[in-house]
Amino acid sequence: MTRALVVRSDNAGDVLLAGPAVRAVAAAGHRVTVLAGPHGADAARLLPGVDDVLVWRCPWIDPEPAPVDPAEVTGLAQTLARRRFDLALVLTSFHQSPLPTALVLRLAGVPWVGAISEDYPGSLLDLRHRCDDDVPEAERALSLAAAAGLRLPDGDDGGLAVRRPLPDVAHLLPSAPFVVLHPGTSVPARAWPAERFAETARLLADAGLAVVVTGAPSERALTRYVAAVAPGVVDLGGGTSLAELAAVLEAAATVVVGNTGPGHLAAAVRTPVVSLFAPTVPAARWAPYAVPMVLLGDQEAVCRDTRVTRCPFPGHPCLTGVTAEDVVTAVADLVAAPPPVYAGAPAEEGR
C-alpha cells in the first residue's frame, strides 16, 4: 500500500474542512497520515480515512508561532523521511503559502508533492494547482485532490464527516429536544457578546426549549455565566472531549455558534447551525459547509476581510447588531424546517 501524507497545520475547524479531501486520498487506496498542528490533531483523529496523525507546531502557520528552530525543522524532516511517504498534499488557506512546508517535504525525500500555490514553486511542487479562492474551504481542498487524480467514491456527497461510532453521551444531555449554545471562539474578534448568549439561553428556556452550553476547558467561566441564567440549563463547559462534543452536537436540534471549530463540527454531524459570523474572513469560504444554516452578522461591516483577531473597531459593529431575539427566531426557523436528505459520506470505524 502506498503511503500518503496530508498536511493541514492550523485549527480544528480547518482540519475538519479538509475531511472530504482526506477521504478522496484514502479512496485511492493510500494509507493516509495527517500532519496537523496541536490545535487540530484531535480533529484529524476524528476524520474518516485517516490511519495515523503526526503533530508538529508549524511556525509559518501557527497563529501564535514560536521562533523557527532549525533543529525542530530538521527533526520533522527526519521523522517524515523515516515514514517513506510516496506522495503528499499540502492543504492551506488562500492567505497561506504551502512552499515552506513543501521544502521540508523535499528535504524528507518525499518524491511527489502537490499544493495550491500562486507563487512560483520552482522544484518544490510536482502539482501546482490553482483554483478560484472564493469557494468554500472544503471544496478548495477537494479540488486539489481532484487535480491529483484523487476523487471521492460513489455515494460520498462531499460533506464534512466524522468517524463512527461516536461516544455515548446520553447521560450528559436533557431527555427533551435541546439547543446547544457555544459562546466561545478561538479568535476574540469573532465572539458574540457573552451577555447576548446568556439572554438567548433565558429566552429559549422561557420558550420551553432545553438548552445545553458547551465550551473548552479554558472557557468554563464563560459557559458557567451563560448557563446560570435559567434553571435546568446544562453546562458542559470543559466537560467533553472533541469526540464527545461531536456526539452532543449531533443530538442537538440546532447549534448556535460563532465562526469557530464547533460550527464545522456541527456541520460534520449534519446538525443545523445558527452561525454568528464576523466577516473578518469571507462567509463564502468559511461558513458551516453543506448544512442547513442561518447566517447572522453584518457581512459588510468595517472589519470585512481584515482577518483581525481582536476587534479594533468601537462597539464590535459586525455582531452587536444581532439581538438575542434574532437568534431565537433563527433557531425556531431551523427547528421547524424539515431535515434534508443527504447521500452521506462513508462512516468508518477502522479507517
N, C-alpha and C positions, 0 to 999 in steps of 0.2 A: 504494500500500500504506500502510495506517495504521501509525503508529509507537507502540509500547507500551513503557513503562518499568516494569521490575520492580525494586523496591528490596529488598535483603536485605543488611544492613550489618555483620554480625558475622563469625564464623569460618567456616572451610572446611566443617565439618560442617553448620552451619546453612544454608549456601548449597546444599550437596548435597541437603538435605532439602526445599529449595524447588523442586527439579527437576521433580516432577510438575506443580506449578502453572505453572512456566515453559512446559512442553510444552503445557499447556492454552491458554495465551495464544497460543503460536505456531500451534497447530492452528486457531485462528480466522482465520489469515491475516495476523496482525500481524507487522511487523518488530520484533524484541524486543531491547531493550538492557537489560542488568542494571547497576544501580548497586550496587557492592559496596565493602566496606572492603578495606584492603590485605591482611588475613589471609584474605579469602575470594575475592579476584579470580581466582586460578588455578583454584579450583573452579568459578567461574562460567564460565570459558572452556571447561571440560570438559562443560558441560551441553548436551545436545541441545536445539535450538530457539533458542539464543542467537546473535544476529547481531553483537553488539557489547557491550563491557564498559567502563563508566566506573568509575574508582576514586576514592573520597573517604573520608577517615577521619572518621567521624561522631562528634562529641564527646558526643552524648547516647546513643550505642550502644556505642562502642568500649570494651573492658574496661580500657584504660589511657589515658583521654582527656586530650588537651591542653586548655587553656582555650579557650572559644569565641572564635573570631576573626571579628569582623563582616566583615572583608574576604574571608575564605575562604568564609563562608556566601554573601555577595553574589556572589563568583566562581562558586560552584556554581550559584546561581540563573541567572546569566547563561549559563553553559555549557548548562544544561538548556533555557533559552529559545531558544538558537540551534538546538537539535535539533528544536524544534517537535513535541513529543510530543502525541499525541491523547488518551492515557489513561495512567494509572499505577496500579499496585497496590503498596502498601507492606506488605511482609511483616515481621512482628515475632513475637517470642515473647510468651507471656502476661504477662510482667512488664515488657515494654517498651511505651512509648507511640509510636504512629505519628504523633501530631499535630505535633511539631516538624518532622518530615520533610514532612508534608502542607503545612505553612505555607510551606516553601521551594518546594515544587512549585507552590503558588498564586502565589507571587512570580515564579516562572518562567513563569507563564501556562498551565500545564497545565490543560485545561478540565474533565477528569474524573479524580477520584481516589477510589480505594476502599481500605479498610483494615478490619481487625478492631479495634474500639475499644469499651471500656466507658465511656470518658469522653465527655461531650458534645462533639461536634466543631464546633459552630456551622457556619460555611460552609466549613470546611476539607475536608470529605468529601462526595462525592456518594453513596457507598455506605458506610454504617456497618454493617458486618457483625458479628454476634455468633454465637459458637459455644461448644460445650462445650470447656472448656480441657483436660479430662482425656482427650485423644485424641492419637494420635501426631502429632508436629510436621508431618510430611509431609501428613497428612490435614487438619490445621488450615489449612495454607496452601492446599491444593487446594479446601477449602470456600469460601475467599474467591473464588477464580477462578470456581467454580461459581455463587456468588451474583451474580457479574458477568456470568453467561451464557456463560462460557468453560469448555468441557469437553474432556476427553481424547478423542481419536479412537478409533474401534473398533479393538480389537486391542492397545490400550495398557492394561496391567494396573495402572498407577498406582504401580509400584515405582520405586525410585531407578534412575538410569541415567547413563551417560557416553557421550561421543562415540566413534565408531568411525572408523577403526581406532585401537587403542592402539599405542604403540611396541613394537617387538620387543625384549624383554629376556631372551631365552633365554640369551644369553652370560653373564648375571649369576647364573643360577639353577642349582641342582643338577639332574641328569638324573632323579633319583628323585623320587617324590611328597614334598612338603615341607610343613611347618607354618611360618607366619610368626608371630614374636613381635614385637609393637610395644610396647616398655616405656614410651615417653614419653607425656606428656599435656600439653595446653595449660594445664591447671589443676592445681597440685600436690595439692590435696585429693582428686583423683580417681586418684592414682597408686598402683598396687600396688607393694610394695617391690621394689627392683632385685634384691636377693638372691633373692627368690622367682622372678623371671623367670629368673635365672641357674640356679637349681635346676631349674626347669621345662625349660630348654634341655638340661641334663645328662640329666634323666630321659628326655626324648624321644629324645635321641641314643643313650642306652643301650638304648632300646627299638627302635632301628634306623630311626627316622624322621629324615629330613633336616630341618634347621632353618635358617631364614633370619631374621635380625634386622633390622628396619627402624627408621628414625628420621630426624628432621630434622637439618640441619647443626649446630644447637645441641645436639643430643643424641648427638654422636659418642662422647663419653666413656662415656655410659651404654650405648650399643649395643656398644661395644668390651668393656666389662665383662661384659655378658650373653653375648656370643659367645665369650669366652675360656675358657669352662668345659669345652669339649669340642672335640677335633679335628674339622675339617670343617664346623663351624657357620659359615654365611656372614654376614658383617657388611656390610650395605648402608647403615649409618647415614650420612646426609648425601650419599648417592651417587645419588639418583634425583630426578627432577622429580616433580610430582604425577601427571602422566600416566603416567610410568614406574612410579611406586608403584602406580597402579591396575592396570597390567599385571602387576606382581609379585603383587599380592593376588588377581587373577583366576586366576593359575596355581597358587595355593596350594590345598592340601586343606582347610585351615581357618586362621583368623586368631585369635590371642589378643591382646586389646587392651582398654584401658580405655575410659571414656566420653570419647572424643575423636574428632577428624575421621576418621582412618583406619578407625575402626569403621564409619562411614557410607560411606566409600569402598569398603570390603569389601562392604557391602550393595548398593552401586550396581553392582558387578560380580558380584553374586549368589554370593559365597563365604560359607560358613558361618562364624559368629563365636562364639568364647567371649568373652563380654563381662564384664570385671571392672568392675562398675558400682557406683560410690559413689552413694548415694541423695541426694546434695546437690540433685539435680534428679530429678523423677519418671521412673522407667524406662518407665512407660506412655507418656510423651511422647517420651523421648529415647533409648530403646534402639535398636540397629540395626533398621531397618524392613524388614519383609516378606522376611526371610531366615532360614534355619534358624539357631537360636541357643541357646546355654546361658547363662543369666544367673547370675553368681556375685557374692556380696557380700550383706551383711546389709541388706536393704531397709527394715528397721525401726530401724536404728541411730540414735543420738542426733543425727547430722548430717542426718537426713531433711528434705528440702525447705528447707534453710537457705541454699542457693546460696553457701556459703562457698567461697573459692578456696584458702585454706590451712587445713588441719585444725587446729582449736583443742582437739581432744579427745585426751587422752593415749592413745598406742598406736594411733591411727588405726583404731578398732574396726570400722568398716564393712567394711574389706578385709583386715585382717591375719588374720581368721579363715579366709580362703581359703588352702589349702595348695597347694603345687606338685602334690601327688598329686591334689587336686581338679581342677586344670586338666588334668592328663594324662588323667584319667578322662573329662572333658568332651570333650577332643579326640578320644579314642577313640570316644565315642558319636557325635560328628558325622561323623567319617570313615567310620564303619560304616553310617551312615544312607543310604538311597537318595536320590539327588538329586531335588529337587522339580521339577515341571514348571511352567514359567511361560509365560503368554501372551506376555510380553515387551513391553518398551517400545521404541518405534521407535529404531533406532540410525542416526544421521545423520552424514554426513561434511561436508556443506556448511552445515548449519544446526544 
